[in-house]
Amino acid sequence: MPIDDALLARARELHRRVPVVDGHADSILGVLDGERTLVERSDVGHIDFPRARDCGLSCTVQTAWPAPSYYPVAAARALAELDGILGQVDAAGPDVRLVTTADEIRACHRDGALGVLMNVEGAEPLHGDIGVLGALYRLGVRILQPVWNHRNAAADGVGDGEGGLSNFGRSLIREMNRLGMAVDLSHITRAGFFEVLELSEDPVLFTHGNCRDMYDHQRNLRDDQIKALAEHGGVFGISIVAGFMAEETCDVTTVADHLDHVVQLVGPDHVAYGSDWDGTRGVPAGLEDVSKLPNLTAELMSRGYADDDLVKIVGGNYLRVFDAVFR
C-alpha cells in the first residue's frame, strides 16, 4: 500500500522532534560473522548506525544472543557479542553512544546522536550463577530476557515446556529489580509470564512479538496477557517479523493492525516499536529496514492517531519504563 507523501513527511518530522526507540535488534550477529559493520552505511542487514540516524531513531536496543550451539560456553559468546557492540559504538565516534538511562536517550535525541542500549537474550550466559548478572550490569546491560526458546536454569521457553520460573529464575527477577535492570518477557511461557508479573516490583517489557488473538503463533501474546502487562505498567513492543503475523506475505499495514489491536485493548500507553530487525529474514513490505520506520508512523497517522499518542508509541512508553526501572 503506497504511503501518502504528506503523511510520510509528517512522520519524518515527528521522528526528528521526539525521541524514537526501537526495542529489539540482533545486528551484532552479522558483524561477528564478517558480513558488515554497523559504523558504515550498508545495504546488508536491517540496521546500521547511519541508516538508524537517518530515520530519526534516538535509541536502538542491541542484543547479545548466544545461539543454542553456544550454550556450553554461553557466557563467553555473550561477552564476545557485548564487546562487539561496544566496539562498534566506540568506532562510530561521538554521534553514537552507549546509553544506560532514559535521560541519556533524551540527550541523544537533543544532540542528534544515536543511543545504543544493550540487552542479553536468554539467561544461559549466567550459567546458574546470579553473580554474573552484576558483571553484565557493570558492562552496561540494562535489559535481560530470561529465556529464548528453550528451557534453561531460569524458566521454560515457548519452544520447550509449559512451566514457569525455577527457584533460580525467581532469584533472577528479584536481583534484576534490585540492580535496576528491565525484565523482558519475550519468548517466555504463559505460566512464566504471569509468574513474573506477580513477582516483579517493577514494570516489565515484552520487547518483540505480536498479538496471538490476531495470529496464532507461540511467540505472540493473548489478549489477557496484553491486559495484564498493561495493568503492571509494562510495554509491548510490536515486531515486524512476517512469520509472527501472517501465513502469506504482509506489509506495513499488517504491523499497524497488530499495534492498533493493542491500543484498542489497553490504550496507547503500553505499546511501542520492537522490530526484531536482523533477527529475521522475513520482513513486511514497506519495512524492509530501519530507514523505512517512518512508514509505520505514517500509517498510524493515516488511521487518525494523534501526535500526543504517537509520541508515546514511538518512544515515550519505553522511556517511562526506563525511568522507573534503570538506576
SULCORUR-V492400 format. One record per residue. RES is the residue in one letter. OMEGA is omega in radians with two decimals (999 if undefined). Layout:
RES,OMEGA + RES,OMEGA
This chain:
M,-3.12 + P,3.10 + I,3.11 + D,-3.07 + D,-3.12 + A,3.10 + L,3.12 + L,3.08 + A,3.09 + R,-3.14 + A,3.12 + R,3.12 + E,3.09 + L,3.14 + H,3.07 + R,-3.00 + R,-3.05 + V,3.10 + P,3.10 + V,-3.07 + V,2.97 + D,-2.88 + G,-3.11 + H,3.01 + A,-3.07 + D,-2.92 + S,-3.08 + I,-3.11 + L,3.12 + G,3.11 + V,-3.12 + L,3.07 + D,3.09 + G,-3.09 + E,-3.03 + R,2.90 + T,3.03 + L,-3.08 + V,-3.07 + E,3.08 + R,-3.07 + S,2.95 + D,3.05 + V,3.13 + G,-3.03 + H,-3.11 + I,2.75 + D,-3.02 + F,3.12 + P,3.13 + R,3.12 + A,3.13 + R,-3.13 + D,-3.07 + C,3.10 + G,3.13 + L,3.09 + S,-3.13 + C,2.97 + T,3.04 + V,-3.10 + Q,-2.88 + T,2.91 + A,-3.10 + W,3.02 + P,3.13 + A,-3.08 + P,3.13 + S,3.14 + Y,-3.05 + Y,3.12 + P,3.14 + V,-3.01 + A,3.14 + A,-3.14 + A,-3.14 + R,3.13 + A,3.12 + L,3.09 + A,3.13 + E,3.09 + L,3.07 + D,3.09 + G,3.10 + I,-3.14 + L,3.11 + G,3.09 + Q,3.09 + V,-3.14 + D,-3.08 + A,-3.07 + A,-3.14 + G,-2.96 + P,-3.12 + D,3.03 + V,-3.00 + R,2.92 + L,3.10 + V,3.13 + T,3.11 + T,3.07 + A,3.14 + D,3.08 + E,3.05 + I,3.10 + R,3.10 + A,3.06 + C,3.12 + H,-3.13 + R,-3.05 + D,-3.08 + G,-3.13 + A,3.09 + L,3.04 + G,3.07 + V,3.13 + L,-3.02 + M,-3.13 + N,2.98 + V,-3.07 + E,-3.12 + G,-3.13 + A,-3.14 + E,-3.12 + P,3.10 + L,-3.12 + H,3.08 + G,-3.11 + D,-3.07 + I,-3.14 + G,3.12 + V,-3.14 + L,3.12 + G,3.10 + A,3.09 + L,3.11 + Y,-3.13 + R,3.08 + L,3.13 + G,3.11 + V,-3.13 + R,3.07 + I,3.05 + L,3.13 + Q,-3.03 + P,-3.10 + V,2.87 + W,3.11 + N,-2.92 + H,3.00 + R,3.03 + N,-3.06 + A,-3.06 + A,-2.99 + A,2.98 + D,3.02 + G,-3.03 + V,-3.14 + G,-3.00 + D,3.08 + G,-3.14 + E,-3.10 + G,-3.13 + G,-3.11 + L,2.94 + S,3.02 + N,3.09 + F,3.13 + G,3.10 + R,3.07 + S,3.13 + L,-3.14 + I,3.14 + R,-3.13 + E,3.06 + M,3.05 + N,-3.10 + R,-3.10 + L,-3.02 + G,3.07 + M,-3.14 + A,3.06 + V,3.09 + D,-3.05 + L,3.07 + S,3.04 + H,-3.13 + I,3.11 + T,3.09 + R,3.13 + A,3.12 + G,3.12 + F,-3.08 + F,3.11 + E,3.11 + V,3.12 + L,3.12 + E,-3.03 + L,-2.99 + S,3.07 + E,-3.12 + D,2.96 + P,-3.12 + V,-3.13 + L,2.85 + F,-2.81 + T,-3.08 + H,3.12 + G,-3.12 + N,-2.95 + C,-3.03 + R,3.09 + D,3.03 + M,3.12 + Y,-2.98 + D,3.04 + H,-3.04 + Q,3.12 + R,-3.02 + N,-3.10 + L,2.97 + R,-3.12 + D,-3.13 + D,3.07 + Q,3.11 + I,3.13 + K,3.13 + A,3.09 + L,3.14 + A,3.13 + E,3.11 + H,3.12 + G,-3.03 + G,-3.09 + V,-3.14 + F,3.09 + G,-3.11 + I,-3.08 + S,3.09 + I,-3.12 + V,-3.07 + A,-3.10 + G,3.07 + F,-2.94 + M,-3.02 + A,3.02 + E,-3.12 + E,3.09 + T,3.11 + C,-3.11 + D,-3.06 + V,3.13 + T,3.11 + T,3.09 + V,3.12 + A,3.09 + D,3.13 + H,3.11 + L,-3.13 + D,3.10 + H,3.11 + V,-3.14 + V,3.12 + Q,3.14 + L,-2.93 + V,-3.11 + G,-3.01 + P,-3.03 + D,-3.00 + H,-3.14 + V,-3.04 + A,3.09 + Y,3.14 + G,-2.80 + S,-2.89 + D,3.02 + W,-3.08 + D,3.02 + G,-3.11 + T,3.03 + R,-3.06 + G,3.13 + V,-3.10 + P,3.00 + A,-3.10 + G,3.08 + L,-3.05 + E,3.06 + D,-3.03 + V,3.14 + S,-3.11 + K,-3.09 + L,3.08 + P,3.08 + N,-3.14 + L,3.10 + T,3.10 + A,3.11 + E,3.09 + L,3.07 + M,-3.13 + S,3.13 + R,3.05 + G,3.10 + Y,3.11 + A,-3.13 + D,-3.13 + D,3.11 + D,3.12 + L,3.10 + V,3.09 + K,-3.02 + I,-3.05 + V,3.13 + G,-3.04 + G,-3.14 + N,3.05 + Y,-3.09 + L,3.09 + R,3.13 + V,3.12 + F,3.09 + D,-3.08 + A,-2.97 + V,-3.00 + F,3.04 + R,999
